[in-house]
Amino acid sequence: MFETFYGLSHSPFSRDIPTNELYQSVVLEETLGRLEYAAQRQWFAVVTGDCGTGKTTTIRRFTEVLDQAKYKVLYLSD
């Protein structure tokens, strides 16, 4: 409905947005850097936050740049 009106190719609020098209905010860059730091040191990392803050989107973005042969991501949702 509003996608056509504004000329959008897909809904901006869905989970299927390609991660390379995400807005690279300062907070996203910082979070990705911290996750990369934890992964390089083989630490566990926990991402927490209120509903709608972008936790799932951030994890999706992060896992797409990881070497799948080297890293295993476990996503637990409650």
N, C-alpha and C positions, 0 to 999 in steps of 0.2 A: 504494500500500500504506500507507505512513505518512501520506500526505496525508489519506486518509479518517479514519484514527485520530485525527489532530490537528485535523481539520476545516479543512484548508488548501484553497484554491481551485486552487492549482497548486504544482508542486514548487519549493521555495525555492532549489534549486541548478541551475536551468536557465537558459539564456540568453534565454528568451522572456519573462522577467518585465518588465512595463511599467516603463519607467524612471521614471515619476512615482511609482511605488510603492517605490522603493529607499529604504533607510535613509540619511538624510542625515548621515553621520558628519562629524567635523571634517576628517578627511583627504580625504574626497570633496569637501567644500566648498572646501578649499584647492587641490586639483588642478583643479577646475572653474574656479576663479578664475584660476589660472595659465594654463590653456588659453585662457580668454576674453581675458586680457591679450595673449597671443601672437597670437590671431586678430585683435584690434583693430589691432595693429601690423603685420599681414601677415607674421608670422614663421613659420618652420617650427617645429613642436613634435614632440618624440619622447617617447613614454611607454614606459618600461621598468620591469621588475620581475620578481620570481619568479613561477612558476606559481601561479595561484589568488589573486593579490592584487587582482584586479578591474580590470585594464587594459582589457579589452574592454568590460566593463560601464560603466566610466567614459567611454570613447569613445562608446558608444551613447548615454549620457545627454547628453553634450556635443553631439553632432551633432543631436540632436532639437530643441535650442533655437536652433540656428543658422539664419539666413536662407539657405535653399537657393539663392536667386538671387544671393547675395553671396559665399558660401563654398563651397569644394570640399574635401571630406575624402578623403584617400587613406589607406586602411587596408592595411598590409602585414603579413602574418603569416608567421612563419618556423616 
